[in-house]
């Protein structure tokens, strides 16, 4: 794996945020030597009895053994405590029966050491595909993880799940309902192989809200569609994409009921956490120097709006133009045309930021190359395309494509 010796220029300037303690959750992290010696690479989160778990997962047909195991467990009886164990350095994907055995060995060991039902132990793995997971190294550290549990250990957990990430990613929100606080805190990892078709890379969200599992699952799935399912770094969907959300029910606030105003307030806060985490993943895109927001408006259908936004956001020609600070709007036109969605050349309007670039099938009379180039020098680039055929909109987020992406991925396995 290429050595990451820098922090993304798009990383938050104030570092990892001070995330709130979520009552009912404790964390620990350790170095197990899954792939590298002396590198923190395993984290464990313990959840109190009664915690409900929701999740979204990759739709890849080659998804990992850990993903398959978690999918089978979502919605299980929340009576007892639960645990989430995550390792970096090896994705335990495309490893056949060895992969399934590894998951079983780990979940069984966590179950026995922590006195948690095995169907309440969730695991995730991230890293190289196709190499057997050294599960024994992880099991050897479970007692250390058990002893090291801390309510304030979420920052260490965020660092343990990193692979080619250049910074740990966290986000939090809190709301007040009838004078009582509900807190939400989340962490994520992701830098490459980012084009989610469910959630993203690895994401773990914790809240002390009281909520039924099916309601929680609905909210998580709904928020996923306009956050993690709207980001891309390189158009590649991972075999390991996992989002797990846990609600401990320890808040003194009233239980969140379906369609209630309190539930809507909670959903807004949850969406903000998920959106911020998804943006942080893009800002840490492998080799990224620009954060790109693609806005598609007035398409004929929701599907067309998403298809056009995705085509622009995933286009190597668009992304390399952004990297070179070149306002090459012809590449945007190309991406719209290849999307397969309904579009009419003479109805398209294109903006770079506030600069109207093209309209009526031609360059806008007011457009100057200097104005377009000036916007391209920003760290945050906005490309807006009005299709002019309907009322449906979609926004996606991506990054530029630089030589750094090739450097990182050319020797990823070494």
PyMOL commands that set and color helices and strands:
alter all, ss='L'
color gray80, all
select helices_A, chain A and resi 65-73+96-114+118-120+135-139+142-147+154-160+213-225+228-230+261-283+302-314+316-323+329-338+345-347+369-376+403-410
alter helices_A, ss='H'
color red, helices_A
select strands_A, chain A and resi 25-30+42-47+52-57+82-90+121-128+169-177+180-189+202-207+242-247+291-299+349-352+355-359+362-363+380-386+392-399
alter strands_A, ss='S'
color yellow, strands_A
deselect
rebuild
show_as cartoon
